[in-house]
Amino acid sequence: MKYLFQLIVIASIILLGCTEDETTTPTKSYDLTKLNAIKVATIPAADGVVDAFWADVPTLEVKLGETKDPPNDPSKIDNCVGCHAYNSKIIVKLKAVYNENQITFLAEWEDPTVSFTRNASWSFANGKWEKPFKDESEDRISFYWPMDGAKGNPYDTKGCMAKCHMYWPQESDPHPHLNGDAIVDDAWLESGRADLWHSKAARGGAVISASGSQLTINPTTHEVTAGVFSMIGYVDDTYVDVWSGTNGEDGGRYGDAGTAAASHIRIADKSRPKWMEKNPIDFADAMVITQNEIDGGECVGNATTGVSDADAAIYWPKYAALNANIPERVLAVPTGSRGDITIGAVWNNGKWTVEISRKMNTGNADDIQFTDLLKEYLFNVAEFDNSRHGYEHRCSKNYYMKFIN
């Protein structure tokens, strides 16, 4: 009996050991106030399709502040209460993975429509070239990464994205960084610089491809209100520097070395678009004009004189049948450091799912480099829902990204 009891005890210990080792997975502890970048063996394609492994990556819920319609009362020009409240109903859910060479971010947020008809898009609905979309723009998300000891006011208040769009209606006291009639597009930096990633649905997000399935389209705004819309392309890679007076319109924002993914489609006198497609196959095709389509003979028009009224009369009915318009930009694959960041975005019945990918170290002086895995990297996020002038958007407080090996 004594030996039998000993055998039972030994067997119980062995069984318990097997249970602990083979069926229990240790729970990792993450600081969910930060973006935990998780090391993985294989980086997913940036296509907006969520691979299964993302389910095991911790989520940072990025709180946003509402910045729509800043006050036009000069006495309240610095009223930033809405921005700094961070109580928007829209929350960006953010994840990140990396390996030795690449880092990829997954961002998800609610948006009732897909918007990419900017105010300089074109219509021939009334038998002449017009731009009737003054209140329309595009969906966007951006990431701001301070580097080189970036300092400035109001950025140091621990809230604003330093790259602010402020309303300045005082004609008697014009602001030196004025953008247009009333918008100050100002970097607010006193020293250092920052890397600014700016994804734009109408200006680079669909350079590679665009497609739609079971779409419902608002015929007036040309926004998608139901269905699935997918695009693959590039994020506009720029940087923010101390404003030197050489870039007054953008007040301190500069394009990275190379060429951008989007260029204006209007001719020099701005009276008409340069190009339109002859036979767009669907809404997504019509809403995107690429340099490849122009070079391949799919478009009618001329870089100098634009699309004639005669040609417009022939081909516009095809746009009208698709509830489409002529886009504001021609898209092409960006070059140099301007083309470091790829994006895949899918809007599915009210929700954007976006994957953004870039090398850990691009080797470019105008980019932030993720070379020190022991360092935590400060960043901000902004989300734009059909943002007309750039200041109608939501921005985050400061967050940190840390690398988990």
Stockholm file with secondary structure:
# STOCKHOLM 1.0

chainA/1-405         MKYLFQLIVIASIILLGCTEDETTTPTKSYDLTKLNAIKVATIPAADGVVDAFWADVPTLEVKLGETKDPPNDPSKIDNCVGCHAYNSKIIVKLKAVYNENQITFLAEWEDPTVSFTRNASWSFANGKWEKPFKDESEDRISFYWPMDGAKGNPYDTKGCMAKCHMYWPQESDPHPHLNGDAIVDDAWLESGRADLWHSKAARGGAVISASGSQLTINPTTHEVTAGVFSMIGYVDDTYVDVWSGTNGEDGGRYGDAGTAAASHIRIADKSRPKWMEKNPIDFADAMVITQNEIDGGECVGNATTGVSDADAAIYWPKYAALNANIPERVLAVPTGSRGDITIGAVWNNGKWTVEISRKMNTGNADDIQFTDLLKEYLFNVAEFDNSRHGYEHRCSKNYYMKFIN
#=GR chainA/1-405 SS CHHHHHHHHHHHHHHHHHHHHHHCCCCCCCCTTSEEEEECSSCCCSSSCCCGGGGGSCCEEECEEECSSCCCCGGGTTCCHHHHHCCCSCCEEEEEEECSSEEEEEEEEECSSBCBCCTTCBBCTTSSCBCCCTTCCEEEEEEEEEEEEEECTTGGGTSSCSSEEEECCCTTSCCTTEETTTEEEECCCSEEEEEEEEEETTTTTTSSEEEEEEEEECTTTCCEEEEEEEEEEECEEEEEECCCSSCTTTTTEEECSSCCSEEECBCTTSSSBSEEESSCCSHHHHTCEEHHHHHTTCEEECTTTCSCHHHHHHHHHHHHHTTCCBCSEEECCCCGGGGCCEEEEEEESSEEEEEEEEESCCCCTTSCCCCCTTSCEEEEEEEEEEESSSSSSEEECCEEEEEEC
#=GC SS_cons         CHHHHHHHHHHHHHHHHHHHHHHCCCCCCCCTTSEEEEECSSCCCSSSCCCGGGGGSCCEEECEEECSSCCCCGGGTTCCHHHHHCCCSCCEEEEEEECSSEEEEEEEEECSSBCBCCTTCBBCTTSSCBCCCTTCCEEEEEEEEEEEEEECTTGGGTSSCSSEEEECCCTTSCCTTEETTTEEEECCCSEEEEEEEEEETTTTTTSSEEEEEEEEECTTTCCEEEEEEEEEEECEEEEEECCCSSCTTTTTEEECSSCCSEEECBCTTSSSBSEEESSCCSHHHHTCEEHHHHHTTCEEECTTTCSCHHHHHHHHHHHHHTTCCBCSEEECCCCGGGGCCEEEEEEESSEEEEEEEEESCCCCTTSCCCCCTTSCEEEEEEEEEEESSSSSSEEECCEEEEEEC
//
